[in-house]
Amino acid sequence: MSGSGTTADDDPPLRTAVWRLRSRACWTDAAALLEHDAATDPAAALQRTALLTERCLYTGEGWTDAEDALRTAEAMAHDDAERGAAACERGHLAYASTLLGVRDRADEARVALSRSAALLSPAAPARPLLDFRRGLIAQNIADSPQAARAAYRRAHAGATAQGDELLLSSTWRQLALLSLREGELAEARHGFAESLRIREELGYLVGTAPALIALADTEPEPEAAARLRAEAGRLFRLLGGVPSWLAPHLTPPAPETAEAN
């Protein structure tokens, strides 16, 4: 699940409720709303897995719940599209575990995403998300920026074609990180600004603080960078310290500011 946000007036109430909880870092509550449907509907089971995996990635907690949900989704998959999507989620959970240093599951991640690629047709709706996650493996585990860039570009094109705004915000961010690594500051700043714009428009609060920090890192004006960091800190505290890995990048508020809040 990447998700394009919930901004249309005619969206189903359940989808709207799940999105609002997810965007505010309430993944467990969002997953609970899907629990009934997830017992019989493969798509709901997969979405519930994705929510709980995202919780792991943002908080470093809840691995057992995510693994249990994933096994349920895998058991319910009946065709290649469903099996491929479930394999993509397994790869992402293994990637998250490796990235956060919980347990090295890099080989499992690679195998699962390769299985997903074999099962999903090139035109499958889940293909852009798969390409994005293969880019993450290439960038953060294999240290292969060229392969990562190619995967992100495929994901970006697919997300654009599908109108998946949230995935676009992520492809913008990762491509910008590669540009920053190569010293292309203007290109990186543009990518980070686009990522932030989309997340703010969607109301994806839990992903907005990291986008603010990324843009601040490329902002040439110290005062503007300070404002971006201050807003990121405010959101971080509002959401109870999520994402947890962002804490080292934030400066605690001044005593008088903390007291006022």
HELIX and SHEET records of a PDB file:
HELIX    1   1 PRO A   13  SER A   23  1                                  11    
HELIX    2   2 TRP A   27  ALA A   38  1                                  12    
HELIX    3   3 PRO A   42  THR A   59  1                                  18    
HELIX    4   4 TRP A   63  MET A   76  1                                  14    
HELIX    5   5 ASP A   80  LEU A   99  1                                  20    
HELIX    6   6 ALA A  106  LEU A  119  1                                  14    
HELIX    7   7 ARG A  127  ASN A  140  1                                  14    
HELIX    8   8 PRO A  145  GLN A  162  1                                  18    
HELIX    9   9 GLU A  165  ARG A  181  1                                  17    
HELIX   10  10 LEU A  185  LEU A  202  1                                  18    
HELIX   11  11 LEU A  205  ALA A  216  1                                  12    
HELIX   12  12 PRO A  222  LEU A  238  1                                  17    
HELIX   13  13 SER A  244  HIS A  249  5                                   6    
HELIX   14  14 PRO A  255  ALA A  260  1                                   6    
END                                                                             
